[in-house]
Amino acid sequence: MYESLTDAQWVGLSLVFVAMALIGGMLLRRAIPALSAFYIPASVLAGFLILLTGPQVLGEVSNGWSLIPSEVIDILRLMPALMINVVFAGIMIGKTLPSIGKIWSTAAPHVFLGTILSFGQFAIGGVVVALLLEPVFDLPDAAGSIIEMSFAGGLGTIAGMRGLFDDAGAGEVADIGLGLATISILTGVISGTLLVNWAIRNPRIDVAREHTDRRSAASRLSDIPPNEGDTVEDPGLGALSRAAGAIAIAIFLGFLILTGLRALAGAFGTDLFDRFPLFPFTVIGGFIVQMVLTRTGREKLIERRMVNDFTGLSLDILIASAIGTLSLATIGANIPAIAILTVLSLAWSMTALLSLGPRLFPDQWFTRGIADYGQSQCTVATGFVLVEMADPAHTSGAAMGYGYKQLFYEPFLGGGMLTALSVPIILAIGSLTFGIAAAVLTVVFIAWGLVRGRSARAAR
């Protein structure tokens, strides 16, 4: 059937398959209410549909025949590393650039908790890989940052880092990380939901939801107005095309920055940036694009909703492609390591939230901190979902503070530059040294955050 297809036609057919899988995931989510109740994204279900109907599963049970050809799987395997650039390029575009001094007081507790959670994940991952998982389960030493990369970073980040692991001769780490990131979607939402329900029933914890209506988070999330129309007169391009153009410029600026850093590093005789991925620099590119729009009074050219639509499509393709091309053999061979890392990540995030939350936040510590817990276990979106559960009327300011946090946190951790740098650093100094250094930084940020939290509470 496909014998006469050219390379370009295979790419087009691959996009057709992933789009159909996304629709299939949406229909599956509607058909099984439990999937919607636990906020399982349609893109995740789409990935499993690709996996189940591809050569790894269906091909095994049908003597090599599968609904999705292996050529399509080969192309989809390349998609995450491309789509992650689009997702990160859009983080800053279409947003009003706020005064850093004005928003710091609101975002600071979230920044401290998120940073502590991430560096703690680095520390636990580095030490446990070096002392247990590498000698006992033969996990590569390059996996030292796998917890932060998979849980706080998520599917997009770990998929975008595959090239680094391949270059390091540890390509299986990316598959393990994708397995961890997939599991984290379930464990993050389920554990977060249990924590919210526990806090509401605990008389010692003040949860904003207790003072507002009890509408479900699902109904609140559906209260989203339709997209706005064009905000400029006859721009010559549609709103989505303008958003896509701005993102493209941001990616190109990121490419120029990375190219310059590679040339500069090469002049000093190091290849540090040769293996560095592009996507963290597209955030800087996006910031530059938005700053130019702001300074020239052309902010209205780019609608944030259109940016969200474009990056949302890219993220859906990324997630579906990443899950659909998982190596089941690699995951099956590393189940003990995956189980250990998942338990450690959950235990650390819960401990940090319950022990540090009351001391970092001046008020409504649980309502605010549960957002950072969600992000540490899965994605930014999971944090917002858990805030909706704890504060459906948005009376605590948690959603705003958590949103502002991303301006300080995302460029560096949870898939940012420090996350991307972690692999080259581990290759240079080893997981154990990396884990110890991360543990020291965790303690430093805990102490700093506690001092600031005490001052903030005293000032109220």
N, C-alpha and C positions, 0 to 999 in steps of 0.2 A: 504493500500500500504506500509506503514512504520511500521506496527505492529511488525515485527521481528527484527528491527534494534537494535543493542547494543548501549551503551553510546558512545563508540569510533566511531561507524559508524555515529551516529548523529553529532558528531563533524566534521567528514569528509564531511557529507552532507551539514552542515552549511557553510563550506568553499566553496563548490561547488555553493551554492546559492549566496553567496556574490560575488564570481568571476563572475558569470553570470550577476548579477546586475551591476557590474562595466562595463562589456561589453555593457550591455543595456544602461547605462548612457552615454557611449562614443558614441553609435549610435544615441541616442536621441540628444546629443549635436551637432552631425553632421547634423542631420535632421532639426534642428531648429537653423538657423544661429544667431538669437538674443541671444541664450544661450552662444554661443562662443564669440560673440561680447562683451558681458558683463563679460567674463572670468569666467562663472559659472563652477566649476570643475565637471568632470564626476563623481567623488566620491560622491559629494553632490546629483547629480541626481540619482545615484545608491541608496543612502539612501532613497530618496523619493519613488523610485520604490519598495524597500523592505517594506516601510511603507504602501504604497497603496495596495500591493498585500498580506500583512500579515493579521493576525486576527483582528487587530484594525480597519481596514477600510473594506477590502473585506469580512472579516468574519462577519461584522455587516450587510452588504447588501446581504449576501448570506446564511443567517441562520447558521453561524458558520463555513462554509467551506472557506478555503483560499488557494491560491497557495503555500504560505510558511507556513509550520506547526508551531504551537505555540512552539514546542520543539526547532525548529531552532531559533526562536526569543529569547528564554531563553538563548541559547548558545551565540548568537550574542550580547546579553546584557552584557556578560562578556568580550567580545573582546577588547573594548576600554581601559580598565584598564591594559590589557596585552600589547597591541600594543604601548601604549604611552611610555613604557619602551624602546622598540626598537627604536622609533623615537628619543628620547632624548639621548640614548646611542651613536647614530651615529653623533651627532652634531660636535664633535671634531675629530673623526677618519678620517684619510685620508687627513687631512689638514696639511700644513706646519705650524708649530708653530712659529708665528712671534715674533719679539722683541716688548714687550709691549710699551717700550719707543718710538719706531719707529712709531707705528701705533696710539698712543694715540692722537696726534695732529689732525689726520684725523678723528678719530672716536669720539672724545670728544663731539662736538656739537650734534651729533646724540645720544650719551649716555645721555647727559643732557636733550634733548627734550623728548626722550623716557622715561626717569625716571620721569620727570615732568608729562608727560601724564599718566603714570601708577599710581603714587601716587595721582594725582588729581582724577583719577577714583576710587581709594580706598576711598578717602575723600568723594566724591559725593555719592558713593554707601553706605558707612557706615552711613552718616547723613540722606540721604533720606529714607533708610530702617528703621532707628530708629524712625524718626519723622513723616513719611508719610506712607510708604508701610506696615510696621508692624501693626500700630494701625488702619489704614483704610482698607487695603486689606488683612490683616492677613498673610503677608509674614513672614516666620521665621526670627528671628534676625540673624541667621547664614548666611543669604544671604548678609551680609554687604560688602563683597568683590566681589560680583557677576559681577559687570561691568568690572573690570580689568580682572577677571578670564575668562569671556566669550568673551570680545572684544579683549583685548591685548593677552590673552592666547589662545583663540580659542577653536574649537570643541575638539581637542585632550586633552587639559588641563582640561576642565570642565568634560569631560568623565572620565578622569583619577582620578578626585577628587570625583567621586560618592561614593566611599567607605567611605570617611570622612563624607559626608553629611548623609549617611545611619546610620553611627555610632552615629551621633549627633541627630538622629531622625528627620532629615529634608531632606529626600530623594527627595522630590518634588523640592527642590532647584536645583538639578542637571538637572532635566527635563526643568525647566525654563531657566537655564543657557544654555542648548543645544539649546533651542528655540532662545535665544538671540544670541548665536554664529552662528546659521544658518542664522538668519536675517542679522547679521553683514557682512556676505559674500556679500550680495546684497547691503546693505547700504554703506559698505566700498568702493566697486568698483564703484558704481554709484556716490556717493558723491565725491570720489577722481577724477573720470573722469570729473565731472562738474567743480571741482576746477582747474584741469589742463587746461581745455578749457577756463575758466574764466581768469586764469593767463596769458595765451598766448595772449589773447585779451586786457589785461590791460597794457597800455604803461608804467606804473610805476613799473612793475615787470619784471625783466630780467629772462627769462626762456631759458635754454640751447637749447631747441628744435627750437627756433627762428633762431639759427645760424647754424642749421644742416638740413639734408634732412628730409622730412616729411613722411617717411615710417611709416606704422602703427606699433604699439607695437606687434601686432600679428605676423607680418612678421619677426620682429626682434627676437621674441622668438622662431621662427622656425629655425633660423640660428644656429643650434646646431650640431656640428660634431658628428659622431658616436662614440660609446664607443671605448676606446683604448684597444689594446690587452694586453696579459700578459706582465708585465714589469720585471719579474725575470725568470731565466732559470730553468725549470722543478721544480716548487715548490711542486708538488705532490698533489695540490688542485687547483681547478678552481678559477678564480678571485672572483666570487660571493660567493663561499664557504669560501674563506679566509675572505671576508668582513663580512659574517655572523658569522664566528668564533670570529673575533675581537669584534663584537657587543655583542656576548654572553659573552665574558670575561668581557667587560665593565659592563654589567648588573650584572654579578656575583660579581664584585668588588663593585658596588653600593650596592648590597645586603649585603655584608660584612660590609661596612661602616655603613649602616642603622642599622644592627644588633648590631654593636658595640655601636652606639649612644643609642640604646634602652637599652642595658645593663648598660651603663654609667648613663643614666637618671634614670633607675630603682634603681641603687645603691644610688642615691640621693633622692629616694622616690617620683619621678614624672613619669607619664606615657605620657609625652609630645610627644615622638617619636613613641609611640605605634600606634597612628592613622595617623602617617605621611606616605605619599605615597612614593614609591620607586623611581619614575622616576626622580626627581631632582638629586639624587645621581648617577644615571647612567651617567649623564654629567661628573661628576668627574671621574667616572670609565673610560669613553671614553678618557678623558684628560690623565689619567695615561697610558692607552694603547698606545696612540699616542706618549707620551713622551718617553716611553720605546723603541718604534720603531725608534724614532728620535735619541735617545742617542746610540742605537746599530747599526745605519746605515741601518736599515731594512725598511725604510719608503715605498720603492717600493713594498713591499709585499702586501700592501693594496691600491687598487685604489679607489679614491674618487667617481668615477662614479658608481662603484659597490656598495659602501656604499649608495649612493643616490638612486640607484635602489631598494635596500633592504628596506631602511627606507621609500622610496616613496610607495612601496607596502604596508608596514605596516600602513602608514598614510591613504592610500586609504581604507584599510579594517577598520581602526579605524573610519574614518568619515562616511563611508557607514553604519557601524554597529550602530554608535551612533545615526544617524538620523533615521535609520530604526527601532530603538527600542524606539523612543521618546514616552512619555506618552501624547497622544493628549488630554486626559481628564484634565491633570494637566495644560497644556499650555492653553487650552480653558478657564480654571477657573482663569487664571492669565493674561489675555490679557491686562488689564489696567496697571498692573505692568510692563509687558514687553514693552509696548508702552512708558511708562514714562522713563524707564531705557535707551531705545534706543535713545530717543530724547536727554536726558541728556548727553549721551556718545558722540553723534554727535556734540552737541553744545560745549562741553568742548574741544574736539579735534580740531575743527575748530578755536575756540577762541585762543587756545594755539599756533596753527600753525601760524595764521595770526598776532598775537600780539608779540609772542616771537621769531618766526623764524628769522625775520630781525635782531634781537639783539643777537641771539645765534651763527649764522653762519657768518663767515667773508665775504663770497661772495656766489652767487647763492643760496640764502637762500630758495627760494621756491623749486627749483629743488632738493635740498638736504632734506628739511624738509618734502616734500610730501611723502617721503619713510616712515618716522616715523609716519606720519598721517595714512598711510595705515596699518602699523603694529598695531597701537593703535585701529584701527577699525576692524581688521580681523586677518591677519596672516603675517608672514615674507614674504611669497610669494606675497601678495597683495602689500606690500611696493615696491618690485622689479618691479612688473607690472606697478605701478604708476611712478616709476623712468624711465622705458622704454618709457612711454608716454611723460614725460617731457624732457627726454634726450636720444633719440633713438640711437645717435652715441656715447654715453658714454664719452662726452668731459668734463663733470664737475667734475668727480671723485666721484659723489654721490653714485653710486652703490658700489664702493670700500669702502668708508667710512661707508656706511650703513651695508655692510657685516662685516667689522671689529667691528662695534658696537655690533654685536651679541655675540662676545667673552666676552664682559663686561656685557651686559644686560641680555642675555638669562639665564645664570645660576641663576639669582636672581629674575627677573621680567618677565612678559609676559608668565607665566607658570613655572618659576623657583622656587627656594627655598622660597623666600619671598611670592610668590603667594601661594605656598602650605602651608606655615606657617600661612597665614592670617586666615584660618578657625579655627585652634586651638587657635589663639590669640583672635579672636572674641568670641569664646566660653568661654574664660577666662575673658575677660574684657567688652564684649558687643560691638555692632556695633557703637554706638554713640561715645564712647571713642576711638574706633579704627579709626573712621572717623576723629575725631578732631586731633588725633596724625598724621594721614596721611596728613591732611591739613597743619599742622606745617612743616612736612618734605617737602611738595610741595613748600611752601614759601622758605624754606632753599635752596632747589635746584634751584629755580628760581633766588634767589639772587646770589648764587654761579655761576650759568651759565651766568648771565648778566655780572658779573665782569670779568669772563674769556673771554666772547665774546668781551667785550670792549677792553681788552688787546690784543686779537688776531687781531682785526681790526686795532688797533694802530700800531701793529708790521708789518703790511703789507706795 
